[in-house]
Amino acid sequence: MAKLDVNIGALNLKNPIMTASGTFGYGIEFEDFVDLSGLGGIIVKGTTLRPRQGNDYPRMAETPSGMLNCVGLQNKGVDYFCEHIYPQIKDIATNMIVNVSGSSPEDYAACAARIDALDKIPAIELNISCPNVKDGGMAFGVTCAGASSVVKAVRQAYHKTLIVKLSPNVTDIAEIARAVEAEGADSVSLINTLMGMAIDIEKRKRVLSIGTGGLSGPCVKPVALRMVYQVAKAVKIPVVGLGGITTAKDALEFLMAGATAIEIGTANFLDPAVTIKVRDGINLWLDEHGCQDIHDIIGCV
């Protein structure tokens, strides 16, 4: 078997397979399907400073080779997470990572500070695709200034591994990546969902309750792969790749494009054991091609 462990900042992963936030619950929901300790990391669903109800239904729609969602970060808030969820997940034998969202730099920082105090949570992933309520609703992640403001605030409050999840809904994603690297991000993950829409032609109205939603699934893979390749060439920090990964072949493409690790998201809804199948498929490919270490292929393209 090839050597599969990789490092994301100070975070050591036994293999490069992680789960994408919002597609794997808190991990415990998948215990019947997957040996959770066999994953490199689990990124739990988005957590905010205060509880959020999310958007009205319908908030999911199937599209060709993908899906749209506008769930709206429904969660019970960071206090509930610390008191009720953390005790259930803290002893899972892998890296448990919390995805943090907010509506202002101060919200992000306060939420991150609460999680910083939890011994068994070694990293957070910042979702900077959230709307800035103080700036007319524009997502933090679509400008260098907005992205930098969140990372700077969080870096002052959070002292463990900081992964920043980048929005693809930008002109130059490498520019955003360099901006968050400059403010102290230990890693970047990309891509978050692409903005999309579906229309019901019989009702003559938009399918999702708020009109638009995030597009994910196999249809976004070529875009995600291109962006991961560009960002890996632009920054010195590790890149985590995600977007439409459903097979070991997909994952290998992202690794060869420069990703140190990958996340699997929408595919978990189709096959709850897909993460382990991708891990084993990577191992088999490396063995068949005479590779002793996964670093032999990371960034080889």
C-alpha positions, -999 to +999 in steps of 0.1 A: +000+000+000+012+035-008+018+062+018-013+083+018-009+108+047-007+145+039-004+177+059-027+208+058-007+233+078-001+217+112-030+192+105-020+157+096-045+136+076-040+099+074-052+101+038-064+130+016-101+122+017-124+146+035-161+153+034-176+185+022-196+206+047-234+202+044-232+168+027-222+146+056-241+160+086-219+158+117-204+125+106-224+103+131-252+101+106-229+080+083-216+056+110-237+027+096-222+031+062-186+042+066-158+035+091-153+072+100-118+066+113-109+056+077-112+091+065-086+119+065-111+143+079-148+152+083-160+187+078-193+191+096-222+212+085-220+250+086-221+266+120-230+302+128-228+324+159-265+324+163-292+299+153-305+301+117-337+287+103-326+286+068-347+294+037-382+284+030-390+252+010-384+242-017-347+246-013-333+217-033-337+208-070-321+181-092-304+193-124-286+175-152-255+159-136-259+179-104-282+196-079-291+231-067-296+240-031-305+271-011-307+255+024-295+287+039-271+274+065-298+261+088-282+252+122-288+257+159-258+280+165-223+275+179-235+273+216-257+244+207-229+228+188-204+231+217-229+218+243-247+190+224-229+180+192-193+183+202-196+156+230-209+132+204-182+137+178-150+146+198-138+110+201-142+100+164-108+089+153-102+113+125-099+151+121-132+167+130-133+201+113-161+227+117-173+249+088-179+284+101-202+310+085-212+345+095-227+378+084-199+401+096-162+397+104-171+400+141-196+372+138-171+349+122-144+357+148-168+352+177-179+318+164-143+308+156-132+317+191-158+294+207-146+265+185-110+274+193-116+263+229-127+228+219-096+205+223-107+179+198-115+202+169-081+208+153-092+231+124-120+252+110-131+259+074-143+294+068-172+298+044-166+332+029-194+329+003-218+343+029-235+377+023-220+407+041-250+423+058-231+455+064-222+459+027-255+455+008-254+417+008-224+411-015-206+379-005-174+384+014-156+360-009-161+379-042-136+407-034-101+407-020-111+433+006-141+413+018-122+380+020-093+396+037-115+413+063-130+380+075-097+361+075-079+389+094-106+390+121-107+352+125-069+348+125-068+371+156-094+349+174-084+315+162-051+297+167-054+263+151-054+253+114-075+278+093-088+266+059-106+292+039-133+280+014-133+301-017-162+312-039-160+303-076-183+332-084-155+356-091-134+368-121-100+358-107-100+332-079-062+332-077-063+368-066-087+360-038-065+330-027-034+352-025-054+378-004-064+352+022-030+337+022-015+371+031-039+374+061-028+341+076-049+313+060-031+280+065-049+265+035-077+272+009-104+249-002-122+253-035-147+254-050-178+263-031-210+260-052-216+279-084-247+302-086-275+287-106-312+286-112-340+262-123-374+271-137-407+250-136-421+255-171-456+243-161-459+267-132-439+294-150-419+302-119-385+296-104-382+262-086-362+273-055-379+294-029-354+323-032-349+319-069-313+309-071-291+284-054-257+267-053-249+243-081-229+212-072-222+177-085-204+162-115-214+191-138-191+216-119-160+194-120-142+208-150-146+244-136-135+233-101-105+214-116-094+245-136-097+268-105-078+243-083-050+242-109-048+280-111-048+285-073-022+258-066+001+277-089-006+310-073-002+303-035+024+285-013-002+271+012-019+238+006-050+236-016-080+214-008-099+205-040-136+198-043-164+201-068-180+171-085-157+144-072-175+110-074-147+085-083-111+078-075-103+091-111-119+124-103-099+127-070-066+118-088-072+146-113-075+171-085-044+158-068-025+160-100-037+195-105-021+205-072-046+197-045-030+183-013-063+168-002-099+166-016-134+168-003-164+147-015-198+164-013-229+157-034-218+122-042-225+113-005-262+116-012-260+090-040-236+066-023-230+070+015-199+049+012-183+068-017-156+083+004-140+049+013-144+037-022-125+067-035-098+062-009-093+026-019-094+035-056-066+060-051-046+034-033-051+008-060-041+033-088-009+042-069+000+005-065-007-003-101+014+027-112+043+019-089+039+050-067+050+045-031+038+079-019+008+101-028+032+130-030+046+115-061+015+127-080+004+158-061+009+188-085+025+167-112+006+184-140 
